[in-house]
Amino acid sequence: MPLATEERLIAESENALAPNPAEGKTPQELADIVTRFAASDGWIDRVRLRTENRWYERLYLGTDYDVWAISWMPAQSTGFHDHGDSSGAFVVATGVLEEHRPGAAPIEITPGRPRAFGQHYAHDVRNASLGPAVSIHAYSPPLTEMNEYDLVGSELVSREQASARAESLAKERHQRKPPQSTRASNIDLMLAEARDRLRRLSPSAAFDAMAHSQAILVDIRPEVQRAQEGNIPGALIVERNVLEWRFDPKSEARLQIATSYDLQIIVFCSEGYTSSLAAAALQELGLWRATDIEGGFQGWLTAGLPTSQHIPHQP
């Protein structure tokens, strides 16, 4: 049963926007509905934040449209999908989201800027920011199907077709020895997937975060590399092989500062490759603000930021 605020809002929307409910809502009408829902406060107490996946709940189900609330932690996304025969609209209530479409630049969506679309509209919505976001969505007719896609080059391929293609490739690979270059492409793919989850920081942005927002700069380079290259004053040394154990708040081997999954951890290695994989691994543990420095220590040097030959204490 809708909340009292929602009941009033729905009644006002239906009286103003739908003289014939059987015809359904247009995308613009849905945009008006989600904007008005987001401006109300009757739904806010129902929102939950989950690190493992997006939270969502249907707020209203009518004959011609329904309304949903969705929460997004950093790095959470829908993947490419459409809504079948339903038109839709959504608006950000708090935070920032991005909409991705094949062949187009991402669109940043801030509160008060509804996005409306027609049937079979495919997109990927992501939280690429460092904080949570909440959005309100409406579909007409009420949502009954979502079709998922994989992006292959610049083309969207249905998940069923992509799965069949993957099975065919797996059979081919099983029948012949993979060439040496395949291994390189696999690690390149891993690195690209890891970085797709991160909001990587330039050396200057990392320096500012450490100075002004209590971010923790973590040096994961091995001892030999630190001795050869130098150090960053104030950085905490935690070598890569123990990184997850030191920062997981539930680990018996955690550091004293590792008390929350909300820590902003900025990892760096020598050139910014291993650090991307390490930051993604921390996000897998639930440390959703983990990221790394573009260019690593070498990028820091090039930017002319402070360094030292002094070897800091290793916890």
Buried (B, 14 or more C-beta within 10 A) or exposed (E): EBBEBBEEBBEEBBEEBBEEBEEBBBBEBBBBBBBBBBEBEBBEEEBEEEBEEBBBEEBBEBEBBBBBBBBBBBBBBBBBBBBBBBBBBBBBBBBBBBBBBBEEEEBEBEBEEBBBBEBEBBBBBBBBBBBBBBBBBBBBBBBEEEBBBBBEEEEBBBBEEBEEEEEEEEEEEEEEEEEEEEEEEEEEEEBEEBBEBBBBBBBBBBBEBBEEEEBBBBBBBEEEBBEEBBBBEEBBBBBBEBBBBBBBBEBEEBBEEBEEBEBBBBBBBBBBBBBBBBBBBBBEBBBBBBBBBBBBBBBBBEBEBEBEEEEBEEE
